[in-house]
Amino acid sequence: MDLIYDKMEKIHRYNREVVVTEKIDGTNASVFIDGWGEPHAGSKSRWISVKDDNFGFARWVEEHKRELRDLGQGLHRGEWWGNGIQRTYNMKKGQRFFSLFNTSRWNNGNVPSCCRVVPILWRGFMRDFDQDRILEELVLYGSAVAPGFMRPEGIVVFHTQANVSFKITLEHDGTGKWDK
């Protein structure tokens, strides 16, 4: 009998930097830039096309492929949101946006003009993180991504050392959006 050793994974330190962003209620989307600089559209779980689209995201990628090449080779994840997608954020007909998740890469001002970046609400060490205060500010002042929209979804807490994200929603956090 051959024994296979299952190595224990590294345990990350809890008290490291976290980046808290607004959780946008749209649909998960991604752009993959291949080795030839060509953009490809994806949803949360599959590649999409103009013929098999997800809320018009593949069509948008096709229309903005020249600008999207500036993202550089690789996979770029974000949220496709706006009019007709989930909460709609009081957007007018046709107003939709792609907001990139990777704030450490894209908050330096090099974002292609057709893209946005999810808004950072707070950054600091985990020991200083006060989720109740941040959520209360969202309730009181509304969305940071769409000023004036008073029903934001919640926050995403990204732990930089563990490279893992957690979401906290203002509604149905204990059960999930679609649970009855």
C-alpha positions in Angstrom: 0.0 0.0 0.0 1.4 3.4 -1.0 0.9 6.2 1.5 0.3 9.6 0.0 1.3 12.5 2.3 -1.2 15.3 2.3 0.9 18.3 3.1 -0.7 20.9 5.5 -1.3 24.2 3.8 0.3 27.4 5.2 -1.7 29.1 7.9 -2.0 32.8 7.1 -1.7 35.5 9.8 -5.1 37.0 10.6 -3.9 40.5 11.5 -2.7 41.6 8.1 -4.0 44.2 5.7 -7.6 44.0 4.4 -9.1 46.1 1.7 -12.9 46.7 2.0 -14.8 47.6 -1.2 -18.4 48.1 -2.0 -20.2 44.9 -3.1 -21.9 45.8 -6.3 -25.1 44.0 -7.2 -24.7 43.2 -10.9 -23.3 40.1 -12.5 -19.8 38.7 -12.3 -17.9 39.2 -15.5 -14.4 38.7 -16.8 -12.2 39.8 -19.7 -9.4 37.5 -20.8 -6.7 39.0 -22.9 -4.9 36.2 -24.8 -1.3 36.1 -26.1 -2.3 37.9 -29.3 -3.9 40.8 -27.4 -7.5 39.7 -28.2 -10.1 40.1 -25.5 -12.6 37.4 -24.7 -15.7 37.8 -22.5 -16.7 35.5 -19.6 -19.3 35.3 -16.9 -18.8 33.8 -13.5 -18.8 30.3 -14.8 -18.4 30.2 -18.6 -17.1 32.0 -21.7 -19.8 34.0 -23.4 -20.2 35.4 -26.9 -22.4 38.0 -28.6 -24.7 35.1 -29.6 -24.8 33.7 -26.1 -24.5 36.8 -24.0 -24.9 37.7 -20.3 -26.7 41.1 -20.0 -24.9 42.4 -23.0 -21.4 42.0 -21.6 -20.0 40.1 -24.6 -21.3 42.8 -26.9 -19.7 45.5 -24.7 -16.4 43.6 -24.8 -16.6 43.4 -28.6 -17.4 47.2 -28.8 -14.4 48.1 -26.5 -11.8 45.5 -27.5 -9.3 48.2 -28.6 -9.4 49.8 -25.1 -9.6 46.5 -23.3 -6.2 45.4 -24.7 -4.7 47.9 -22.3 -5.6 45.6 -19.5 -2.7 43.4 -20.6 -2.5 39.7 -21.0 -4.4 37.5 -18.5 -7.7 37.3 -16.7 -9.4 40.4 -15.4 -12.4 39.9 -13.2 -15.0 42.5 -12.2 -18.7 43.3 -11.9 -21.0 44.2 -14.9 -23.7 46.4 -13.5 -26.2 49.1 -14.2 -29.5 49.5 -15.9 -31.5 46.3 -16.2 -29.0 44.2 -14.1 -30.0 43.3 -10.5 -30.4 46.6 -8.5 -29.9 48.9 -11.5 -28.5 51.7 -9.3 -30.9 54.3 -10.7 -29.0 54.2 -14.0 -30.7 55.4 -17.2 -31.4 53.1 -20.1 -28.2 51.8 -21.6 -26.0 52.9 -18.7 -23.9 49.9 -17.8 -20.4 49.6 -16.4 -17.6 47.1 -15.9 -15.8 47.6 -12.5 -12.6 45.7 -12.0 -12.1 43.9 -8.7 -8.3 44.1 -8.4 -7.9 47.5 -6.6 -4.2 47.1 -5.9 -3.5 46.9 -9.6 -6.0 49.3 -11.0 -6.3 52.2 -8.5 -3.1 53.7 -9.9 -5.0 55.5 -12.7 -4.0 53.2 -15.5 -7.5 51.8 -16.0 -8.7 51.7 -19.6 -11.2 54.5 -20.1 -14.1 52.1 -20.7 -13.6 50.5 -17.2 -14.0 51.5 -13.6 -12.6 50.0 -10.3 -14.8 48.9 -7.4 -14.7 51.7 -4.8 -12.5 51.2 -1.7 -14.4 52.0 1.4 -11.6 51.2 3.9 -8.1 49.8 4.0 -6.1 48.8 7.1 -5.2 46.0 9.4 -7.8 43.3 10.3 -7.6 44.2 14.0 -8.9 47.7 13.2 -11.6 46.6 10.8 -15.1 47.7 12.0 -17.6 46.1 9.7 -20.6 47.6 11.6 -19.3 51.2 11.1 -18.7 50.6 7.4 -22.1 49.0 6.8 -23.8 51.8 8.8 -22.1 54.4 6.5 -23.4 52.6 3.5 -26.9 52.6 4.9 -26.7 56.3 5.9 -25.0 57.7 2.9 -25.8 55.2 0.2 -23.7 53.6 -2.6 -20.2 54.9 -3.3 -20.3 53.4 -6.8 -23.5 55.2 -7.6 -23.9 58.3 -5.4 -27.6 58.9 -4.5 -28.5 55.2 -4.7 -29.7 54.4 -1.2 -29.9 50.6 -1.3 -26.3 49.3 -1.7 -25.8 45.6 -1.4 -22.9 45.4 1.1 -19.2 45.0 1.2 -16.4 42.7 0.2 -13.5 42.2 2.6 -10.3 41.1 0.8 -7.5 39.7 3.1 -4.3 40.5 1.3 -2.0 37.8 2.8 -4.5 34.9 2.4 -5.7 36.2 -1.0 -9.3 35.5 -0.1 -12.4 37.6 -0.2 -15.5 37.6 2.1 -18.8 39.3 1.4 -21.1 40.9 3.9 -24.5 41.9 2.7 -27.0 44.3 4.2 -29.9 42.0 3.3 -30.0 38.2 3.7 -26.4 37.9 4.9 -27.2 34.9 7.1 -29.1 33.0 4.4 -28.1 34.2 0.9 -29.8 36.3 -1.7 -31.9 33.5 -3.3 -32.8 31.4 -0.2 -36.4 31.4 0.8 
